[in-house]
Amino acid sequence: MSTLKDNQTVPVTLEVDDVANNPITDAVFTIPPGWQSTDPSVVTVEAAPDGLSANVVTTGKLGQAQITVTGTAVDGRVITGIGDVSVVTSGPATFKLNFGTPVDKP
């Protein structure tokens, strides 16, 4: 899980692993991997043209989302990765004045 403040962005890179969790450095995809956020009102994803990296960008709204990456290898296998993102407050930044109900002076 990645925890971001509501005013942050984070770069994300893909590591392609085999079934034994060994990195594969020369993986080839028929179509670049596609990136998605389950809640674009919390975070958006700006993927690189090759699909092997992206920037996850907060929108200012607090909450959770999952980032999903899906690609198709040259042998036709669909490969998917999922990561969780939590967006928390960056702290106080301003005062908001809340006025009560006006009353007549005595």
N, C-alpha and C positions, 0 to 999 in steps of 0.2 A: 504494500500500500504506500502511496505517496500522499503526504499531507502538504497542501499549499495554502498560503494566505490568499485572501481574496483579491490581492493586487499583484499576483505573481504568475509567471509562466515557467515551464520546465521542459528542457529538451529530453526526448526519449529516443533511444536507438534499439533496433531489433538485433537479437542474437538468435540465429537459427541453430537448433540443436537436433541431434539424432535421438532415437528412442532411449539411448543410454545416457542422455544429457551431455554428450560430447559436442562442442561447437563445430559447426560446418561453415567454413569460411568461403566456400565457392558455390553456395546455394544459388540456383537460377530459378526464376519464376517466369511463367508464361505471361502473366500480367503483374505489374507492381502490386505489392500488398496494399490493401485498402484499410483505412483507419476510420473508426467511428466512436462517438461518445454516446452513451445511453441517455445522457441528459445535457444537451447543448445549451440549456439555460444556465448550467453550472460551469461547464468547461467545453471548449471547442478544441478541435484538432486541426492543425495545419501541417499536412504531410508533405515531405520532400517528394520531388518528381519520381525518384526511384522507389519510393515507398519504404525504404529501409530506416527512415528516421522521421520524426515529427516534433512539433512543438505543441504541448498541451497548454492552453491559455485559459485562465479563469475569466469569468464574465463579471464578477463582482457579487454574484449571488452565492450564499453559503449552501452547502449540501454535499452529496456524494454522487459519483458517477463511475461507470466502468468504461475503460477504453478497450475496444476490441480491434484486433488486427487480423485480417484474413488474406491469405495468398494461395495461389495454386502453383505447385511445383511443376517442373517440366514433365514429370511422370504422371501428372493428373491428380496427385494427392492434394487435398485441401488442408492447409495448415492454419491453425488459429491460435492466437495468444490473447489473454485478458489481463488487465491490470486495474486495480481499484484506486480511485482518487477521492480524497476528502478535502473540501475547501472550508477553511476556518477564517474567522475574522482577523484582520490585520491590526486591530486595536482601535482605540478611540481616535477620531480624526476631526470631529466638529461637534458643536453644541446644537441641539434642536430645542427651540423655545416652544413650550406648550402653554398657551394662555388658558386660564380658567374662564368661567362665566362672569361677565361684568355685573356689578351691582351698583345701586345708587349710593352716593356718599350720605352719611347720616346728617 
